[in-house]
């Protein structure tokens, strides 16, 4: 929601002052860089000190960066792309986040308690309506949900391991980053919170599943409009990628990373697929080798893991090796 500058001077001044404090940011009065130019917030306040007239009430008179309707024009898309990139980048830099472990996975895998409650509900419904095929199917799905909820626990455990133990990132520690939603993403952020550590959530505007989970560090919870910028931020600081079972979104992120590593567009990082059985049922990577569409060595880009401890051991070992090669 954009504030009308002409009708709410106080609100605008308050908004500007708040934006320059940015919780946890270096953009405080004591840390501003010296500049010969007047501060932006001062210019905004000055722009509101005018006599009301048809000219000053016109949208054309509003400062460009306060004019929401102008910024949302199609022609301003390049500026919006740049702003989405810069905001998440600068805030993470302000928090000293240099190295992350990105955890992907389904938004629909519940925690074990929720899964068990759904199964009990489905079984009760089936008992009351034994002749309805839909109730039988619901029970089957609920049982599968209980089985898959083990992934939630492993993601939570992995988030805690990453956040509570020293890593080999650029600054000596690794920060959990997820897509910010429920399910596996929630579990990983939850594990980081269990360890008393910060974690990042990169949400995307969607008609569903877009609400951030409650375990993300509030000041590191971002919302994106552009998938491309969000994907860039997933990889910019990534030292490892862990992919739990998921749907189209998870597969999209996985195959993009595999392609970028294969084509040397990004440095090689550990890519861990959690749950060999699930991935073997879903994707027959060997067929791609047999058909000659990828080389056999491309299968070395990723590996399978079954437990949080196994994943953490690989992440810790591989990130240390990568840092050692850079030095």
C-alpha positions as CSV (number, residue, x, y, z in Angstrom):
1,X,0.0,0.0,0.0
2,X,1.5,3.3,-1.0
3,X,0.9,6.5,1.1
4,X,-0.4,9.6,-0.6
5,X,2.3,12.1,0.2
6,X,0.1,15.2,0.0
7,X,-2.5,14.0,2.4
8,X,-0.4,12.3,5.1
9,X,2.7,14.3,5.9
10,X,3.1,12.8,9.4
11,X,2.7,9.2,8.1
12,X,5.2,9.8,5.4
13,X,7.7,11.4,7.7
14,X,7.3,8.5,10.1
15,X,7.6,5.9,7.4
16,X,10.8,7.6,6.1
17,X,12.3,7.8,9.5
18,X,11.5,4.1,10.2
19,X,12.9,3.0,6.9
20,X,16.3,4.6,7.7
21,X,16.6,2.7,11.0
22,X,16.1,-0.8,9.5
23,X,16.2,-3.1,12.5
24,X,19.6,-4.7,12.8
25,X,20.8,-2.6,9.9
26,X,23.9,-0.4,9.6
27,X,21.7,2.4,8.2
28,X,21.5,4.2,11.6
29,X,22.3,7.8,12.4
30,X,25.7,6.7,13.8
31,X,26.7,4.7,10.7
32,X,25.7,6.9,7.8
33,X,28.4,7.5,5.2
34,X,29.5,11.1,4.8
35,X,28.0,12.7,1.7
36,X,27.8,16.2,0.3
37,X,24.2,15.5,-0.7
38,X,21.3,16.1,1.7
39,X,19.8,12.9,3.2
40,X,16.9,11.4,1.2
41,X,14.5,11.7,4.2
42,X,15.3,15.4,4.5
43,X,14.5,15.9,0.8
44,X,11.2,14.0,1.2
45,X,10.1,16.3,4.1
46,X,11.1,19.3,2.1
47,X,9.1,18.2,-0.9
48,X,6.0,18.2,1.3
49,X,6.4,21.8,2.4
50,X,4.5,23.5,-0.3
51,X,1.3,25.5,-0.9
52,X,-1.7,23.3,-1.9
53,X,-2.6,23.9,-5.5
54,X,-3.8,22.0,-8.5
55,X,-0.2,21.7,-9.6
56,X,1.1,20.3,-6.3
57,X,-1.8,17.9,-6.0
58,X,-1.1,16.4,-9.4
59,X,0.5,12.9,-9.4
60,X,3.2,14.2,-11.7
61,X,4.5,16.4,-8.9
62,X,5.1,13.5,-6.5
63,X,8.7,12.4,-6.2
64,X,9.3,9.5,-8.4
65,X,10.4,7.1,-5.7
66,X,7.3,7.9,-3.6
67,X,4.9,7.4,-6.6
68,X,3.6,3.9,-6.3
69,X,1.6,4.1,-9.5
70,X,4.6,5.2,-11.4
71,X,6.9,2.5,-10.0
72,X,4.3,-0.2,-10.9
73,X,4.3,0.8,-14.6
74,X,5.5,-1.9,-17.0
75,X,8.3,0.4,-18.1
76,X,9.7,0.5,-14.6
77,X,10.1,-3.3,-14.4
78,X,14.0,-3.0,-14.6
79,X,14.0,-0.7,-11.6
80,X,11.7,-3.1,-9.7
81,X,14.0,-6.0,-10.5
82,X,17.0,-4.0,-9.3
83,X,15.2,-3.0,-6.0
84,X,14.2,-6.6,-5.3
85,X,17.8,-7.7,-5.8
86,X,19.3,-4.8,-3.7
87,X,17.0,-5.0,-0.7
88,X,17.6,-8.6,0.1
89,X,21.3,-8.3,-0.6
90,X,21.9,-5.2,1.5
91,X,19.8,-6.4,4.5
92,X,21.7,-9.7,4.6
93,X,25.0,-7.9,4.4
94,X,23.9,-5.6,7.2
95,X,23.3,-8.8,9.3
96,X,26.7,-10.2,8.3
97,X,25.3,-13.1,6.4
98,X,27.9,-14.4,3.9
99,X,27.4,-18.2,3.8
100,X,24.2,-20.1,3.7
101,X,22.9,-23.7,3.4
102,X,19.7,-23.7,1.3
103,X,17.1,-26.2,2.2
104,X,14.3,-27.0,-0.3
105,X,11.3,-29.3,0.1
106,X,7.5,-29.6,0.0
107,X,5.3,-27.0,1.6
108,X,2.8,-29.8,2.2
109,X,4.8,-32.2,4.4
110,X,3.4,-31.7,7.9
111,X,5.1,-32.2,11.3
112,X,4.5,-35.6,12.8
113,X,1.8,-34.4,15.3
114,X,-0.3,-32.7,12.6
115,X,0.2,-35.8,10.3
116,X,-1.0,-38.1,13.1
117,X,-4.0,-35.9,13.8
118,X,-5.0,-35.9,10.1
119,X,-4.7,-39.7,10.0
120,X,-7.0,-40.1,13.0
121,X,-9.5,-37.7,11.5
122,X,-9.4,-39.5,8.1
123,X,-9.8,-43.0,9.8
124,X,-12.8,-41.7,11.8
125,X,-14.4,-40.4,8.7
126,X,-13.9,-43.7,6.9
127,X,-15.5,-45.6,9.8
128,X,-18.5,-43.4,9.6
129,X,-18.7,-43.6,5.8
130,X,-17.2,-47.0,4.8
131,X,-18.9,-47.1,1.4
132,X,-17.4,-43.9,0.2
133,X,-14.2,-44.4,-1.9
134,X,-13.1,-40.9,-1.2
135,X,-12.7,-41.7,2.5
136,X,-10.5,-44.7,1.7
137,X,-8.3,-42.5,-0.5
138,X,-8.1,-39.9,2.2
139,X,-6.9,-42.6,4.7
140,X,-4.2,-43.7,2.2
141,X,-3.0,-40.1,1.8
142,X,-3.0,-39.5,5.5
143,X,-0.9,-42.6,6.1
144,X,1.5,-41.4,3.5
145,X,1.6,-38.0,5.3
146,X,2.5,-39.7,8.5
147,X,5.4,-41.6,6.7
148,X,6.6,-38.4,5.0
149,X,6.5,-36.4,8.3
150,X,9.8,-38.1,9.2
151,X,11.3,-35.7,6.6
152,X,10.0,-32.8,8.7
153,X,11.8,-34.1,11.7
154,X,15.0,-34.6,9.7
155,X,14.8,-31.1,8.2
156,X,14.3,-29.6,11.7
157,X,17.3,-31.6,13.0
158,X,19.4,-30.5,10.1
159,X,18.5,-26.9,10.6
160,X,19.6,-27.1,14.2
161,X,22.9,-28.9,13.4
162,X,23.8,-26.3,10.8
163,X,23.0,-23.4,13.1
164,X,24.5,-24.7,16.3
165,X,27.9,-26.1,15.1
166,X,30.8,-24.2,13.5
167,X,31.0,-24.3,9.8
168,X,33.5,-23.2,7.2
169,X,31.7,-20.4,5.6
170,X,33.3,-17.1,4.7
171,X,32.7,-15.8,8.3
172,X,33.1,-19.1,10.1
173,X,29.4,-20.0,10.3
174,X,26.6,-21.1,8.1
175,X,23.0,-19.7,8.0
176,X,19.9,-21.7,7.1
177,X,18.0,-20.3,4.2
178,X,14.6,-21.6,2.9
179,X,11.8,-20.5,0.7
180,X,10.0,-19.3,3.8
181,X,6.8,-21.3,3.6
182,X,5.4,-24.2,5.6
183,X,6.3,-27.9,5.5
184,X,10.0,-28.7,5.0
185,X,10.9,-25.0,4.9
186,X,9.2,-24.4,8.2
187,X,11.0,-27.4,9.7
188,X,14.5,-26.1,8.7
189,X,13.8,-22.5,10.0
190,X,12.4,-24.1,13.2
191,X,15.6,-26.1,13.7
192,X,17.6,-22.9,13.4
193,X,15.4,-21.2,16.0
194,X,15.8,-24.2,18.3
195,X,19.5,-23.5,18.1
196,X,19.0,-19.8,19.0
197,X,20.3,-18.8,15.6
198,X,19.1,-16.5,12.8
199,X,17.7,-18.0,9.6
200,X,16.5,-16.6,6.3
201,X,13.1,-16.9,4.5
202,X,12.8,-16.0,0.8
203,X,9.0,-15.9,0.3
204,X,7.3,-15.4,-3.1
205,X,4.0,-13.7,-3.9
206,X,1.6,-16.6,-4.7
207,X,-2.2,-17.0,-4.6
208,X,-1.6,-19.7,-1.9
209,X,1.2,-21.0,0.4
210,X,2.9,-17.6,0.4
211,X,2.5,-16.8,4.2
212,X,5.9,-16.9,6.0
213,X,6.3,-19.5,8.6
214,X,6.7,-18.3,12.2
215,X,10.3,-19.6,12.7
216,X,12.0,-17.2,10.3
217,X,14.0,-14.4,11.8
218,X,11.6,-11.5,11.3
219,X,14.3,-9.1,10.0
220,X,15.5,-11.7,7.5
221,X,12.1,-12.6,6.1
222,X,11.8,-11.3,2.5
223,X,9.0,-11.3,-0.1
224,X,9.7,-11.4,-3.8
225,X,7.6,-10.7,-6.9
226,X,10.1,-12.0,-9.4
227,X,11.1,-15.7,-9.3
228,X,14.4,-15.0,-11.1
229,X,15.6,-12.6,-8.4
230,X,14.5,-15.0,-5.6
231,X,16.4,-17.8,-7.3
232,X,19.5,-15.7,-7.6
233,X,19.4,-15.0,-3.8
234,X,19.1,-18.7,-3.1
235,X,22.5,-19.2,-4.7
236,X,24.4,-16.0,-4.1
237,X,25.6,-17.1,-0.6
238,X,24.9,-20.9,-0.8
239,X,27.7,-23.2,0.3
240,X,25.4,-26.3,0.1
241,X,22.0,-27.3,-1.1
242,X,19.8,-29.9,0.5
243,X,16.7,-31.0,-1.4
244,X,14.0,-32.9,0.5
245,X,11.0,-34.5,-1.3
246,X,8.8,-31.9,-2.9
247,X,6.6,-30.9,-5.8
248,X,7.0,-28.8,-8.9
249,X,8.7,-25.9,-7.1
250,X,11.2,-28.1,-5.5
251,X,12.0,-29.8,-8.8
252,X,12.3,-26.5,-10.5
253,X,14.9,-25.3,-8.0
254,X,16.8,-28.6,-8.1
255,X,17.1,-28.8,-11.9
256,X,18.1,-25.2,-12.2
257,X,21.0,-25.7,-9.7
258,X,22.0,-29.0,-11.5
259,X,22.1,-27.1,-14.8
260,X,24.1,-24.2,-13.4
261,X,26.7,-26.5,-11.8
262,X,26.8,-28.7,-15.0
263,X,27.4,-25.6,-17.2
264,X,29.9,-24.0,-14.7
265,X,27.7,-21.0,-14.3
266,X,28.1,-21.4,-10.5
267,X,30.9,-23.0,-8.5
268,X,30.3,-26.6,-7.6
269,X,28.7,-27.0,-4.2
270,X,27.3,-30.0,-2.4
271,X,23.9,-30.9,-3.7
272,X,22.2,-33.4,-1.4
273,X,19.0,-35.2,-2.3
274,X,17.3,-36.4,0.9
275,X,15.7,-39.8,0.7
276,X,17.1,-42.1,-2.0
277,X,13.9,-44.1,-2.3
278,X,11.8,-41.1,-3.1
279,X,14.2,-39.7,-5.7
280,X,14.7,-43.1,-7.4
281,X,10.9,-43.5,-7.7
282,X,10.5,-40.0,-9.1
283,X,13.5,-39.5,-11.5
284,X,15.5,-42.1,-13.4
285,X,18.7,-40.1,-13.8
286,X,20.4,-43.1,-15.3
287,X,18.1,-43.0,-18.3
288,X,19.6,-39.6,-19.2
289,X,23.0,-41.1,-19.3
290,X,21.8,-44.1,-21.3
291,X,20.2,-41.8,-23.9
292,X,23.3,-39.7,-24.1
293,X,21.6,-36.5,-23.0
294,X,24.0,-36.1,-20.0
295,X,27.4,-37.6,-19.3
296,X,28.0,-40.1,-16.6
297,X,30.1,-37.7,-14.6
298,X,27.1,-35.3,-14.4
299,X,25.6,-37.8,-11.9
300,X,28.4,-36.8,-9.5
301,X,27.0,-33.3,-9.2
302,X,24.6,-34.6,-6.5
303,X,24.5,-37.4,-3.9
304,X,21.9,-39.0,-1.7
305,X,21.6,-38.8,2.1
306,X,19.2,-40.4,4.6
307,X,19.8,-38.6,7.8
308,X,20.4,-35.1,9.1
309,X,23.7,-36.2,10.6
310,X,24.9,-37.6,7.3
311,X,24.0,-34.4,5.5
312,X,25.7,-32.3,8.0
313,X,28.9,-34.3,7.9
314,X,29.1,-33.8,4.1
315,X,28.2,-30.1,4.3
316,X,30.9,-29.5,7.0
317,X,33.6,-31.5,5.2
318,X,32.8,-30.1,1.7
319,X,32.5,-26.5,2.7
320,X,35.8,-26.7,4.5
321,X,37.4,-28.2,1.4
322,X,36.0,-25.5,-0.8
323,X,37.2,-22.7,1.5
324,X,40.6,-24.3,1.7
325,X,40.9,-24.3,-2.1
326,X,40.0,-20.6,-2.3
327,X,42.8,-19.7,0.2
